Amino acid sequence: MVDSFPAVRLQDLTPLPYQQALAAHLQANEPEAWRWAASAEAREEHTAAMRAELLRSAYRLNADAHPDLHADATLAAQRLGVTARITLYQAPSGDGAAMNAAIYVVPGEAHIVLSGPLLERLQGPERQAVLGHELAHYLLWERDGGKHHVVDRLLHATAADPRADASHLQAARRHALYTEAFADRGGCVACGALEPAVSALIKIETGLTQVNVASYLAQAEEICADPNNKALQTRGVSHPEVFVRARALRLWTGREHDADEWLAAALEGPLDLGTLDMLGQQRVSALTRATLAQLLQRPVLQSESLLAHARRFFPDFAPPTSAMPPPEPAPAGLHGYLASVLVDFVAADPEMDDVTLAATLGLADALDCAQPFEQRVLKDLGLSKRNFTRVKRDAAALLDKAATTPSSSSQAAAA
Protein backbone atom coordinates (compact mmCIF):
# COMPACT_ATOMS: atom_id res chain seq x y z
CA MET A 1 0.00 0.00 0.00
CA VAL A 2 1.08 3.56 -0.60
CA ASP A 3 1.27 6.10 2.20
CA SER A 4 -1.99 7.86 3.03
CA PHE A 5 -2.64 11.22 1.40
CA PRO A 6 -5.09 14.06 2.04
CA ALA A 7 -8.53 13.59 0.53
CA VAL A 8 -8.63 14.22 -3.22
CA ARG A 9 -11.04 17.09 -3.81
CA LEU A 10 -12.84 18.28 -6.92
CA GLN A 11 -12.16 21.90 -5.99
CA ASP A 12 -8.44 21.20 -6.33
CA LEU A 13 -8.91 20.20 -9.97
CA THR A 14 -8.20 23.38 -11.94
CA PRO A 15 -6.57 24.02 -15.33
CA LEU A 16 -2.80 24.16 -15.09
CA PRO A 17 -0.97 27.48 -15.44
CA TYR A 18 0.30 26.58 -18.93
CA GLN A 19 -3.22 25.85 -20.14
CA GLN A 20 -4.50 29.14 -18.78
CA ALA A 21 -1.62 31.13 -20.26
CA LEU A 22 -1.87 29.49 -23.69
CA ALA A 23 -5.62 30.10 -23.88
CA ALA A 24 -5.11 33.77 -22.99
CA HIS A 25 -2.31 34.10 -25.56
CA LEU A 26 -4.28 32.54 -28.42
CA GLN A 27 -7.41 34.51 -27.66
CA ALA A 28 -5.44 37.78 -27.60
CA ASN A 29 -3.02 37.15 -30.47
CA GLU A 30 -4.91 34.86 -32.88
CA PRO A 31 -8.40 36.44 -32.86
CA GLU A 32 -9.50 35.24 -36.31
CA ALA A 33 -8.40 31.65 -35.72
CA TRP A 34 -9.98 31.78 -32.27
CA ARG A 35 -13.30 32.93 -33.70
CA TRP A 36 -13.26 30.09 -36.23
CA ALA A 37 -12.43 27.43 -33.63
CA ALA A 38 -15.16 28.76 -31.33
CA SER A 39 -17.74 28.99 -34.11
CA ALA A 40 -20.83 26.81 -34.47
CA GLU A 41 -19.48 25.69 -37.86
CA ALA A 42 -16.31 24.28 -36.30
CA ARG A 43 -18.30 22.53 -33.58
CA GLU A 44 -20.65 21.00 -36.14
CA GLU A 45 -17.73 19.75 -38.23
CA HIS A 46 -16.21 18.19 -35.12
CA THR A 47 -19.51 16.56 -34.10
CA ALA A 48 -20.19 15.13 -37.54
CA ALA A 49 -16.71 13.65 -37.78
CA MET A 50 -17.00 12.16 -34.30
CA ARG A 51 -20.36 10.49 -34.91
CA ALA A 52 -19.19 9.04 -38.22
CA GLU A 53 -16.10 7.57 -36.57
CA LEU A 54 -18.07 5.95 -33.74
CA LEU A 55 -20.67 4.46 -36.06
CA ARG A 56 -17.97 3.05 -38.27
CA SER A 57 -15.62 1.53 -35.73
CA ALA A 58 -17.07 0.90 -32.23
CA TYR A 59 -19.52 -1.37 -30.41
CA ARG A 60 -21.89 0.26 -27.93
CA LEU A 61 -21.75 -1.15 -24.37
CA ASN A 62 -25.24 -0.77 -22.95
CA ALA A 63 -26.09 -0.67 -19.27
CA ASP A 64 -28.12 -3.89 -19.28
CA ALA A 65 -25.17 -5.96 -20.47
CA HIS A 66 -22.50 -4.07 -18.49
CA PRO A 67 -24.07 -2.80 -15.27
CA ASP A 68 -20.81 -2.65 -13.27
CA LEU A 69 -19.07 -0.57 -15.94
CA HIS A 70 -21.97 1.86 -16.10
CA ALA A 71 -22.07 2.08 -12.30
CA ASP A 72 -18.38 3.01 -12.34
CA ALA A 73 -19.02 5.63 -15.01
CA THR A 74 -21.92 7.10 -13.04
CA LEU A 75 -19.85 7.30 -9.85
CA ALA A 76 -16.90 8.87 -11.67
CA ALA A 77 -19.20 11.45 -13.25
CA GLN A 78 -20.81 12.29 -9.90
CA ARG A 79 -17.43 12.81 -8.25
CA LEU A 80 -16.37 15.09 -11.07
CA GLY A 81 -19.64 16.97 -11.25
CA VAL A 82 -20.17 15.93 -14.88
CA THR A 83 -23.84 15.80 -15.88
CA ALA A 84 -23.41 14.90 -19.56
CA ARG A 85 -25.09 11.86 -21.04
CA ILE A 86 -22.40 9.16 -21.12
CA THR A 87 -22.23 6.49 -23.81
CA LEU A 88 -19.64 3.72 -23.60
CA TYR A 89 -18.14 1.75 -26.47
CA GLN A 90 -15.62 -1.01 -27.10
CA ALA A 91 -13.29 -0.58 -30.05
CA PRO A 92 -12.52 -3.62 -32.19
CA SER A 93 -9.61 -5.54 -30.69
CA GLY A 94 -7.26 -7.58 -32.81
CA ASP A 95 -4.68 -9.96 -31.39
CA GLY A 96 -2.60 -8.23 -28.73
CA ALA A 97 -4.55 -4.97 -28.88
CA ALA A 98 -3.31 -2.53 -26.26
CA MET A 99 -5.54 -1.26 -23.47
CA ASN A 100 -6.58 2.33 -23.84
CA ALA A 101 -9.52 4.71 -23.65
CA ALA A 102 -10.55 7.82 -25.55
CA ILE A 103 -13.35 10.34 -25.34
CA TYR A 104 -15.37 12.08 -28.03
CA VAL A 105 -17.12 15.18 -26.79
CA VAL A 106 -20.12 17.13 -28.01
CA PRO A 107 -22.13 19.55 -25.87
CA GLY A 108 -24.05 17.55 -23.30
CA GLU A 109 -22.64 14.21 -24.44
CA ALA A 110 -19.53 12.22 -23.56
CA HIS A 111 -18.72 9.20 -25.73
CA ILE A 112 -15.99 7.01 -24.19
CA VAL A 113 -14.35 4.31 -26.29
CA LEU A 114 -12.42 1.50 -24.57
CA SER A 115 -9.75 -0.51 -26.37
CA GLY A 116 -8.15 -3.87 -25.64
CA PRO A 117 -8.90 -6.05 -22.59
CA LEU A 118 -9.37 -3.09 -20.28
CA LEU A 119 -12.64 -4.40 -18.79
CA GLU A 120 -11.05 -7.72 -17.88
CA ARG A 121 -7.79 -6.35 -16.47
CA LEU A 122 -8.96 -3.41 -14.35
CA GLN A 123 -10.79 -3.53 -11.04
CA GLY A 124 -13.66 -1.20 -10.07
CA PRO A 125 -11.65 1.77 -8.68
CA GLU A 126 -9.16 1.44 -11.53
CA ARG A 127 -12.01 1.58 -14.06
CA GLN A 128 -13.33 4.63 -12.24
CA ALA A 129 -9.90 6.24 -12.61
CA VAL A 130 -9.80 5.53 -16.35
CA LEU A 131 -13.38 6.68 -16.93
CA GLY A 132 -12.71 9.72 -14.74
CA HIS A 133 -9.60 10.51 -16.76
CA GLU A 134 -11.69 10.64 -19.91
CA LEU A 135 -14.51 12.57 -18.26
CA ALA A 136 -11.95 15.08 -17.01
CA HIS A 137 -11.36 15.96 -20.67
CA TYR A 138 -15.06 16.77 -20.92
CA LEU A 139 -14.89 18.75 -17.69
CA LEU A 140 -11.93 20.78 -18.95
CA TRP A 141 -13.51 21.46 -22.32
CA GLU A 142 -16.82 22.58 -20.84
CA ARG A 143 -15.48 24.91 -18.17
CA ASP A 144 -14.63 28.60 -18.59
CA GLY A 145 -17.09 28.99 -21.44
CA GLY A 146 -15.48 26.17 -23.42
CA LYS A 147 -12.26 28.09 -24.07
CA HIS A 148 -10.00 25.09 -23.45
CA HIS A 149 -11.93 23.07 -26.04
CA VAL A 150 -11.45 25.96 -28.45
CA VAL A 151 -7.70 25.80 -27.76
CA ASP A 152 -7.73 22.04 -28.39
CA ARG A 153 -9.56 22.37 -31.72
CA LEU A 154 -7.38 25.28 -32.80
CA LEU A 155 -4.13 23.48 -32.03
CA HIS A 156 -5.28 20.25 -33.68
CA ALA A 157 -6.13 22.18 -36.83
CA THR A 158 -2.83 24.04 -36.71
CA ALA A 159 -0.76 20.89 -36.20
CA ALA A 160 -2.39 19.35 -39.29
CA ASP A 161 -1.52 22.38 -41.44
CA PRO A 162 1.81 21.94 -43.33
CA ARG A 163 2.29 25.72 -43.09
CA ALA A 164 2.29 25.65 -39.29
CA ASP A 165 5.17 27.36 -37.54
CA ALA A 166 7.42 25.22 -35.33
CA SER A 167 6.31 27.22 -32.29
CA HIS A 168 2.69 26.25 -32.97
CA LEU A 169 3.63 22.58 -33.23
CA GLN A 170 5.50 22.79 -29.92
CA ALA A 171 2.48 24.45 -28.33
CA ALA A 172 0.18 21.71 -29.64
CA ARG A 173 2.45 19.03 -28.19
CA ARG A 174 2.80 20.68 -24.79
CA HIS A 175 -0.88 21.45 -24.57
CA ALA A 176 -1.65 17.77 -25.22
CA LEU A 177 0.78 16.73 -22.48
CA TYR A 178 -0.72 19.17 -19.99
CA THR A 179 -4.22 18.05 -20.91
CA GLU A 180 -3.30 14.47 -20.07
CA ALA A 181 -1.81 15.62 -16.75
CA PHE A 182 -5.05 17.45 -15.94
CA ALA A 183 -7.06 14.37 -16.89
CA ASP A 184 -4.85 12.18 -14.67
CA ARG A 185 -5.79 14.42 -11.77
CA GLY A 186 -9.42 14.04 -12.76
CA GLY A 187 -8.97 10.27 -12.67
CA CYS A 188 -7.73 10.58 -9.09
CA VAL A 189 -10.80 12.59 -8.13
CA ALA A 190 -13.07 10.06 -9.84
CA CYS A 191 -11.68 7.04 -7.98
CA GLY A 192 -11.03 8.95 -4.76
CA ALA A 193 -7.41 7.91 -4.22
CA LEU A 194 -3.89 7.86 -5.66
CA GLU A 195 -3.31 4.09 -5.67
CA PRO A 196 -6.00 2.94 -8.16
CA ALA A 197 -5.21 5.87 -10.47
CA VAL A 198 -1.54 4.89 -10.64
CA SER A 199 -2.21 1.15 -10.85
CA ALA A 200 -4.51 1.78 -13.83
CA LEU A 201 -1.75 3.73 -15.57
CA ILE A 202 0.78 0.94 -14.98
CA LYS A 203 -1.58 -1.83 -16.11
CA ILE A 204 -2.53 0.00 -19.29
CA GLU A 205 1.13 0.66 -20.06
CA THR A 206 2.40 -2.86 -19.29
CA GLY A 207 -0.61 -5.13 -19.81
CA LEU A 208 -0.02 -6.72 -16.38
CA THR A 209 -2.94 -7.91 -14.27
CA GLN A 210 -1.22 -7.30 -10.90
CA VAL A 211 1.06 -4.38 -10.03
CA ASN A 212 2.64 -2.91 -6.89
CA VAL A 213 1.96 0.82 -6.80
CA ALA A 214 4.27 1.57 -3.86
CA SER A 215 7.13 -0.15 -5.66
CA TYR A 216 6.50 1.77 -8.86
CA LEU A 217 6.29 5.12 -7.06
CA ALA A 218 9.65 4.32 -5.47
CA GLN A 219 10.99 3.53 -8.94
CA ALA A 220 9.72 6.89 -10.18
CA GLU A 221 11.44 8.63 -7.26
CA GLU A 222 14.67 6.83 -8.13
CA ILE A 223 14.48 8.14 -11.69
CA CYS A 224 13.80 11.65 -10.43
CA ALA A 225 16.40 11.65 -7.65
CA ASP A 226 18.95 13.49 -9.81
CA PRO A 227 17.49 16.87 -10.86
CA ASN A 228 20.07 17.07 -13.67
CA ASN A 229 18.93 13.76 -15.17
CA LYS A 230 17.91 14.56 -18.74
CA ALA A 231 15.52 11.58 -18.64
CA LEU A 232 13.24 13.68 -16.43
CA GLN A 233 12.07 15.69 -19.43
CA THR A 234 9.36 13.76 -21.20
CA ARG A 235 9.91 12.57 -24.74
CA GLY A 236 6.19 11.92 -25.11
CA VAL A 237 4.34 13.46 -28.03
CA SER A 238 0.78 13.23 -26.69
CA HIS A 239 1.19 11.50 -23.31
CA PRO A 240 4.01 11.81 -20.75
CA GLU A 241 5.81 8.64 -19.66
CA VAL A 242 4.05 6.73 -16.88
CA PHE A 243 6.78 7.49 -14.32
CA VAL A 244 6.23 11.21 -14.94
CA ARG A 245 2.48 10.83 -14.61
CA ALA A 246 2.73 8.72 -11.46
CA ARG A 247 5.09 11.10 -9.69
CA ALA A 248 3.08 14.11 -10.79
CA LEU A 249 -0.02 12.53 -9.23
CA ARG A 250 1.84 11.72 -6.02
CA LEU A 251 2.95 15.35 -5.69
CA TRP A 252 -0.52 16.67 -6.48
CA THR A 253 -2.44 14.34 -4.18
CA GLY A 254 0.12 15.06 -1.47
CA ARG A 255 -0.50 18.79 -2.03
CA GLU A 256 3.20 19.43 -2.44
CA HIS A 257 3.82 23.14 -3.02
CA ASP A 258 6.01 22.49 -6.06
CA ALA A 259 3.69 20.02 -7.82
CA ASP A 260 2.91 22.33 -10.76
CA GLU A 261 6.51 23.56 -10.97
CA TRP A 262 7.89 20.02 -11.12
CA LEU A 263 5.35 19.05 -13.75
CA ALA A 264 6.27 22.07 -15.88
CA ALA A 265 9.96 21.10 -15.73
CA ALA A 266 9.12 17.54 -16.77
CA LEU A 267 6.81 18.51 -19.63
CA GLU A 268 8.58 21.60 -20.96
CA GLY A 269 12.20 21.28 -19.90
CA PRO A 270 14.46 24.33 -19.73
CA LEU A 271 13.88 27.27 -22.04
CA ASP A 272 15.76 26.48 -25.24
CA LEU A 273 15.86 28.37 -28.52
CA GLY A 274 15.45 25.12 -30.46
CA THR A 275 12.19 24.07 -28.79
CA LEU A 276 10.28 27.30 -28.29
CA ASP A 277 6.51 27.32 -28.33
CA MET A 278 4.47 30.52 -28.53
CA LEU A 279 4.74 31.19 -24.80
CA GLY A 280 8.48 30.47 -24.94
CA GLN A 281 8.83 33.05 -27.69
CA GLN A 282 7.22 35.60 -25.39
CA ARG A 283 9.65 34.71 -22.62
CA VAL A 284 12.66 35.02 -24.93
CA SER A 285 11.38 38.36 -26.21
CA ALA A 286 11.02 39.63 -22.64
CA LEU A 287 14.49 38.36 -21.72
CA THR A 288 15.99 39.99 -24.81
CA ARG A 289 14.38 43.32 -23.97
CA ALA A 290 15.59 43.07 -20.37
CA THR A 291 19.12 42.27 -21.60
CA LEU A 292 19.18 45.36 -23.82
CA ALA A 293 17.94 47.45 -20.91
CA GLN A 294 20.67 46.05 -18.68
CA LEU A 295 23.32 46.95 -21.24
CA LEU A 296 22.02 50.39 -22.16
CA GLN A 297 21.17 51.58 -18.66
CA ARG A 298 24.60 53.24 -18.57
CA PRO A 299 24.26 56.76 -20.05
CA VAL A 300 27.66 56.43 -21.67
CA LEU A 301 26.31 53.55 -23.81
CA GLN A 302 23.22 55.43 -24.97
CA SER A 303 24.79 56.49 -28.23
CA GLU A 304 22.71 57.08 -31.32
CA SER A 305 24.06 53.93 -32.97
CA LEU A 306 23.49 51.64 -30.01
CA LEU A 307 19.97 52.93 -29.37
CA ALA A 308 19.17 52.55 -33.05
CA HIS A 309 20.41 48.97 -32.92
CA ALA A 310 18.24 48.28 -29.87
CA ARG A 311 15.23 49.61 -31.75
CA ARG A 312 15.84 47.11 -34.52
CA PHE A 313 14.80 44.54 -31.89
CA PHE A 314 12.06 46.64 -30.28
CA PRO A 315 10.92 49.80 -32.11
CA ASP A 316 9.57 51.26 -28.87
CA PHE A 317 12.74 50.59 -26.88
CA ALA A 318 13.77 53.25 -24.39
CA PRO A 319 16.67 52.86 -21.95
CA PRO A 320 15.77 52.64 -18.26
CA THR A 321 15.79 55.88 -16.31
CA SER A 322 17.15 54.32 -13.12
CA ALA A 323 19.59 51.57 -12.20
CA MET A 324 18.34 48.01 -12.62
CA PRO A 325 19.04 45.12 -10.23
CA PRO A 326 21.59 42.58 -11.52
CA PRO A 327 20.13 40.06 -13.99
CA GLU A 328 19.55 36.40 -13.17
CA PRO A 329 21.64 33.80 -15.03
CA ALA A 330 19.99 32.94 -18.34
CA PRO A 331 18.78 29.41 -19.19
CA ALA A 332 21.56 27.33 -20.72
CA GLY A 333 19.60 26.90 -23.96
CA LEU A 334 19.79 30.65 -24.57
CA HIS A 335 23.47 31.23 -23.80
CA GLY A 336 24.54 31.14 -27.43
CA TYR A 337 21.69 33.39 -28.54
CA LEU A 338 22.34 36.05 -25.88
CA ALA A 339 26.06 35.92 -26.58
CA SER A 340 25.34 36.70 -30.24
CA VAL A 341 23.03 39.57 -29.28
CA LEU A 342 25.75 41.12 -27.12
CA VAL A 343 28.41 40.67 -29.84
CA ASP A 344 26.15 42.57 -32.25
CA PHE A 345 26.14 45.52 -29.86
CA VAL A 346 29.93 45.45 -29.58
CA ALA A 347 30.07 45.87 -33.37
CA ALA A 348 27.18 48.35 -33.64
CA ASP A 349 29.13 51.52 -32.72
CA PRO A 350 32.83 51.50 -33.67
CA GLU A 351 33.28 54.97 -32.11
CA MET A 352 32.66 53.49 -28.67
CA ASP A 353 35.97 51.66 -28.97
CA ASP A 354 36.46 49.27 -26.03
CA VAL A 355 33.70 50.69 -23.82
CA THR A 356 30.86 48.55 -25.23
CA LEU A 357 33.03 45.44 -25.03
CA ALA A 358 33.86 46.20 -21.39
CA ALA A 359 30.15 46.56 -20.54
CA THR A 360 29.07 43.47 -22.45
CA LEU A 361 31.79 41.40 -20.76
CA GLY A 362 30.26 42.09 -17.35
CA LEU A 363 26.73 41.46 -18.60
CA ALA A 364 27.72 38.21 -20.32
CA ASP A 365 29.26 37.04 -17.08
CA ALA A 366 26.09 37.88 -15.12
CA LEU A 367 23.94 36.06 -17.70
CA ASP A 368 26.26 33.04 -17.49
CA CYS A 369 27.12 33.18 -21.19
CA ALA A 370 30.68 34.49 -20.90
CA GLN A 371 32.26 31.51 -22.65
CA PRO A 372 30.19 31.62 -25.87
CA PHE A 373 30.44 35.41 -25.81
CA GLU A 374 34.25 35.29 -25.79
CA GLN A 375 34.28 32.70 -28.56
CA ARG A 376 32.02 34.83 -30.76
CA VAL A 377 33.92 38.06 -30.11
CA LEU A 378 37.22 36.48 -31.10
CA LYS A 379 35.79 34.70 -34.14
CA ASP A 380 33.16 37.11 -35.48
CA LEU A 381 34.89 40.42 -34.74
CA GLY A 382 38.43 39.24 -35.36
CA LEU A 383 39.63 40.65 -32.03
CA SER A 384 42.98 39.34 -30.88
CA LYS A 385 43.16 37.32 -27.71
CA ARG A 386 45.62 39.85 -26.29
CA ASN A 387 43.28 42.80 -26.78
CA PHE A 388 40.33 40.84 -25.43
CA THR A 389 42.29 39.94 -22.29
CA ARG A 390 43.34 43.57 -21.87
CA VAL A 391 39.77 44.88 -22.05
CA LYS A 392 38.57 42.16 -19.72
CA ARG A 393 41.28 43.06 -17.20
CA ASP A 394 40.66 46.82 -17.43
CA ALA A 395 36.86 46.72 -17.89
CA ALA A 396 35.98 48.55 -14.66
CA ALA A 397 38.53 51.29 -15.28
CA LEU A 398 37.40 51.72 -18.90
CA LEU A 399 33.77 52.12 -17.83
CA ASP A 400 34.64 54.55 -15.03
CA LYS A 401 36.70 56.68 -17.39
CA ALA A 402 33.98 56.65 -20.06
CA ALA A 403 31.38 57.71 -17.50
CA THR A 404 33.32 60.87 -16.72
CA THR A 405 34.38 61.55 -20.34
CA PRO A 406 31.32 61.16 -22.60
CA SER A 407 32.08 60.05 -26.12
CA SER A 408 31.18 62.19 -29.09
CA SER A 409 28.51 59.71 -30.16
CA SER A 410 26.79 59.78 -26.77
CA GLN A 411 26.93 63.59 -26.78
CA ALA A 412 25.29 63.55 -30.19
CA ALA A 413 22.57 61.24 -28.91
CA ALA A 414 21.96 63.54 -25.94
CA ALA A 415 21.70 66.52 -28.28
N, C-alpha and C positions, 0 to 999 in steps of 0.2 A: 504493500500500500504506500501511496505517496503521503507526505506530511499534510496535515490539515491546512486549509486556507480559508480566508474570510469568505462569507457567502458571495456568490456571483450574482450581481444585480443588473437588471435591465437598464437602470439609470446610468450605469457606468459604460454602457455601450454607445459610444458616440463616434462620428467620423474622425479619422485620424488627421493630424495637422496637415499632412501632405495633401490629403483629399480636399480639405477645406481650401487650402491655398491654391491648388490647381483649378478648382471650380471658380474661385474668385478671379484668377488670372484669365481663364478662357472667356468668362462672361464679360470681362472688361476689355480684353484685347482682341477677341475674335467675335465681335458682335453678330456679323452676318452668319457665320458658321453656327454660332450658338442659337440664333433664331431658327435656322433650318433644323437643327437637331432637336429643338424643343417644339417644333411644329406638329400639328395634327397629321400632316402628310408623312413625316418621318415615323411617327408612332404607328400609323396604319401600315406603312411598308414593313416595319418590324413585326407587327402582329401577324400580317399575312404570311410572311416568311416563316415565322414560328409555327403557326398552325399547319402549314404545308409540311414542314419537317416532321412534326409529331405524327401526323396522319400517315406519313410515308414510312416511318421507321420504328415506331414504338408500340408496345402493347399496354393497354390501360389496366391498372391494378385496382379493381373496385373494392369497396369496403366489405362487401359480403364475403369475398374470397380471401381477403387479407385484413381481418379486423385488428390484429395486433399492430401491423404497420400503420394503419390509419389512426389507431389510438396514439401511437408515438408521434405521428404528424400533428394530431390535434393538440397534444400536450406541448410539443415544441412551439407551435404557433401561439398557444395561450401564454407561455412564458415569455415569448418575444413580443406579445401584443399585436400579432399579425391577424387580421380579420379576413384576409382574402380567401376566396374559394380555392381549395387545394386539390389538384388532380395529380395522381401518381402513375408512373409508367415504368415499364421494364424495357430497356433497349435489347435488341437481339444480341445474343451472346454466342460467339463462335468458340472453338476450343481455346482454352487458356485466356479468355477475355478478362481484362483487368477490372477490378472493382472501381467504381467511380459514381459520381452523381452530378447532375447539372440541373439548372433551373431556367425555365423560359417564363418571362414575366410580361403580362399585359395588365392594364389597370383593373384591380379587383380580382385578379386571377394569378395563381402561382402553379406552374406545371413543372413537376420535379421528375426527372428521368433517372432511373437507377441503371447501372451497368454491371455486368459480371455477377458473381455469387455473393453480392453484398447482403442480401436478406438471410442467407444461410450462415454467413461468417460473423455477423455482428449481433451483439446482444441488445436488449431494449434500450438502455441508456446510450449505448454507442450509436444505435439507429437514430435516437433523438438528437445526438450531436451532429450526425451527418445531415439529417433533415433540417435541423436548426441552422446549420451552416448555409444550406441553400436558401432557407427562408430569410436569413440575414441579408442576402443579396436583395431580396424583395424589400425588406425593411429599409435598407440603405437607399434604394432607388425611389422609394415612395416618400421619404422624409425630405424636409426642407424644400417643399414644392416640386420635388422630382429633379432637382438640379444635378444630383449625382448620377442619375440615369441619363440625363442629357450629356454629361461628361463622358459616360461610358459609350454612348452611341456616337458621339463626336469623335472620340479617339479611335474607335473601331473603324469608322469610315476613313479617318485620316491614315491609319496604319495600312489600309488596303489600297491607298492611292499611291501609285509609283512616283508621284511628284512630291511626296511628303518629305519634309525636312527631317534630318537626323534627330533634331531636338524633339520633334513631335513623336517620332518612333520611340525615343527613350521615355518620353512622358507616358505614352500608351503602355509600355512595359511596366514602368514603376506603378502606374495607377492600377494595373491588373494585380500586381503583387500586393499592394496595400489593400485592395478590395478583398483579396483572399485572407489577409490578416484580420480585417474587420469581420469577415464571415466566420473565421475560426473563433473569434471572441463570441459571436452570436451562437455558435455551436455549444460553447461552454455555458452560456446562459440557458440554452434550450434543454441541456441535460442536467444542469444544476451543479456541475462539478468539473474539476480539471481532469481527473483520471479517465473517465470514459471518452472525453473529447480527444485526449492524446492517444488512447488505445485505438480509437477508430482511425486516426491518422496513420498509425503504425501498421495496422492490419490492412488498410487500403493500399499502402505503399508496398508492403511485403507479401501480402496474400496469406499470412499466418493466421491460424485460428486462435492461438493463445500467445499473449505478449505480457511482458513485465514492464509496466509504466515507470516505476521507480528506477529500474535499471536503465531504461532508455533516457530518462531525464538526467541521470548521472552521466551517461554517455554524452549527451548534449552539452552538459557543463564541462566535460573534459575537452570537447572540441573548442569551446568558447573560453577556456582558461587563459589562453594567450591572446590579449587584445590586439596584437600585431599579426595574428594568424590570418593570412589572406583568404583562407577557406571560410572565414566568417561572412564574407560578402557573398550573397546568394548569386548563383549562376542561372537561377530559374528564369524562364521567359514569362510564364503566366502564373506559376505557383512557386513559392520559396521551397527549399529543401525541408524535409520533415523535422530535422533537428532544429532548424531556425524556427519553424512554426511551434514546435513543442516548447522550446525555451521562451519564446515570446509569450505563449499562453501562461507559462509558469510565472513569469514576471508580472503579467497583467492580473492574473487571479490573485497573486500575492500582494497586489497593489504597491509594487515597487515604484519608487519615484522616477526611476530612469527607464521605465518600460517602453515608452514611446521613443525615447532617445536611442535606446539600444536597437529597437526595431528599425529605426531610420538608418542607423549605421549598417545594419545587416542588409537592408534592401537597396540602399542608395550607394553605400560606400563613400569614400572621401570625394570632395569636389575635385573633378578632373576635367581638363579641357576636352579630352577625347570622348567623354560620356555625358555631356551636358544635355539635360532636358530644358524645357522652357523656363522652369523655376531656377535651374542652375545658371542659365544665361543671365537672368536677373541678378543673381548673386555675384556673378563675375563682373557684370556691368557696375554694380555698386562698389565692389572691391577695387575695380579699375579707377573709378571716380575718386574714391577715398585715397588711393595711392597717388594720384595726380595732386590732390589737395595737400597730402603730406609733403610732397616734393616742393610744391610751389607756394607753400605757406611762408617761406623766407622771402621778404621783399626783394632781396638782391637777385632772386631767380625769376622775378616777375617781369622778364623782358618781353618785348613785343613778339619776338620769335617763339619763345617758349609758351607764352599764353596762346598764341595762334596755333601752335602744335597741340596744346591741350584741347582747344576748341575743335580740332579735327576729330577728336574722340567724342566730345560733348559740346555742341554748339552753344549751350547756355552756361558753360563752365565759368566760374568766378573763383579766384583764390580765396581761402578763408581769411577772415578779418582778425582772427585771434589764434593763438597757439593751440595746436591740436595735441591730444595725448598720444604717446607712442603707439604705433600700430601693433596689432597682434601678428605672430608669424602666419604666413599664408599657407594654405593647404599644399602639400607636396606636388599634387598634380597641376598646380598653377605656377610653380617656380620658374619653369622655362619661359612661360608666357610673360610673367611680370618682369623677368630679367630683360626680355626683348623690348618691352615697353620702356623700361628705364634707359636702355642703350639708345633708343630712338631719341630720347630727350637729350642725352649727352651730345648727339650729333646735330640736334635741331638748331643750336645757336653757337656757331664757331667763335663769335666774339666773346663768349663767356669763358673761353679758355678752359682752365682746369676746375673752375668753380662748380659747374654742373656735375662733373665727374665726382668731385669731393662729396657733394650732397647726395648723389645717387648711391655712392658707396655705403654711406651710413644707412640709407633707407633699404638698400638691398640686404644689408646685414640684419636689420630689424625684421624684414619680411622673410628671412631665412632662405633667400635665394642668392646669396653672395657668390657661391661657386659658379652657377650658370651665368651670372652677370659678368664675372671676371672673364670667363671663357668667351662670351660674346663680344665684350669690349676688345679683347686682344685680337679676336678673329675678324669681326665685322668692321671695326674702326681702324685696324692696323696699328694700334698703339703698342709701343714696345713694352716689354715686361719691366724694364728699368723705370720708364716713366710712370707706368701704372703703380709700381711699388712706391715711387716717390710721392705721388698724389695720395695714395692710401696712408702713407706715413704722416704726411703734412696736412691731412684733410681738415682737421679742426682749425689749424692756423690759417689755411686758405680761406675758409668760410668766415672766420673772424675778421680777416683783413678785407674781404669783399664787402662785409656788412658795414664797414666804416668808410669804404671807398667805392661808391656805387659805380657800376660800369656805364659806359655810354649808352648801351642798349637799354638798360633798366631806366636810365634817366629819360630816354626817349619814350619809353612806355609810360612813365609817370607823367610826362608832358602831354 
